[in-house]
Amino acid sequence: MSMTALRKLGSSDLEVFPLALGGNVFGWTADETQSFEVLDAYAAAGGNFLDTADSYSAWIDGNKGGESETIIGWGSPRSSEVESGGG
């Protein structure tokens, strides 16, 4: 099996890239532009498995939590492009 072949997730019908992309740096050590570059490269490689949590950068002064989700864009046109493989 190749490194880029999707794999079933447990007993579900979901198929995911074998390497999850951690979003903990989005909105913290990676700004929006850098984050989009990483997300675009991951999607271009076939990635579809993101790890994120609204508490990742909540402890950083000036952050409130949810920065990574804001950059990923859950619910935005950009997120549907990534979900569909459109980058």
C-alpha positions in Angstrom: 0.0 0.0 0.0 1.4 3.4 -0.9 1.9 6.2 1.5 -0.8 8.3 -0.2 -3.4 5.6 -0.5 -6.5 6.4 1.6 -7.3 4.1 4.5 -10.6 3.3 6.1 -11.0 4.9 9.5 -11.9 2.2 12.0 -15.2 0.5 11.2 -16.6 3.6 9.6 -17.1 4.3 5.9 -14.6 7.2 6.1 -11.4 7.0 4.1 -8.6 9.2 5.2 -5.0 10.1 4.2 -2.6 8.0 6.3 -1.0 11.1 7.8 -3.1 13.6 9.8 -2.1 17.3 9.6 -2.0 18.9 13.0 -3.5 22.4 12.9 -2.1 23.5 16.3 0.3 26.1 14.7 -2.3 27.8 12.6 -2.9 31.3 14.0 -0.1 30.9 16.5 3.4 30.3 15.0 2.0 30.2 11.4 0.1 33.2 10.2 -2.8 33.0 7.7 -0.6 33.0 4.6 1.8 30.4 5.9 -1.1 28.3 7.1 -2.8 28.4 3.7 0.5 27.3 2.0 0.7 24.3 4.3 -3.0 23.4 3.8 -2.8 23.8 0.1 0.3 21.6 -0.1 -1.3 19.0 2.1 -4.5 19.0 0.0 -2.4 18.8 -3.2 -0.7 15.7 -1.8 -4.1 14.1 -1.3 -4.5 15.0 2.4 -7.9 15.1 3.9 -7.4 14.4 7.6 -6.9 17.5 9.9 -6.4 17.5 13.6 -7.6 20.7 15.3 -9.0 21.9 18.6 -10.3 25.3 19.7 -8.0 25.3 22.7 -4.7 24.9 21.0 -3.5 28.5 21.2 -6.0 29.8 23.8 -3.3 30.2 26.3 -1.3 32.6 24.2 -1.6 36.3 25.1 -4.0 37.9 22.6 -5.6 34.7 21.5 -9.0 33.5 22.6 -9.0 30.0 21.1 -10.3 28.9 17.8 -7.6 30.5 15.8 -6.7 27.4 13.9 -10.4 26.8 13.0 -10.8 30.4 11.9 -7.8 30.0 9.5 -8.9 26.5 8.3 -12.2 28.2 7.7 -14.8 25.7 8.9 -18.1 26.8 7.2 -16.3 29.1 4.7 -16.1 28.7 0.9 -12.4 27.8 1.4 -13.2 24.9 3.7 -15.5 23.4 1.1 -12.7 23.7 -1.5 -10.3 21.8 0.7 -13.0 19.2 1.5 -13.6 18.6 -2.2 -9.9 18.6 -3.0 -10.1 22.0 -4.8 -7.3 23.5 -2.6 
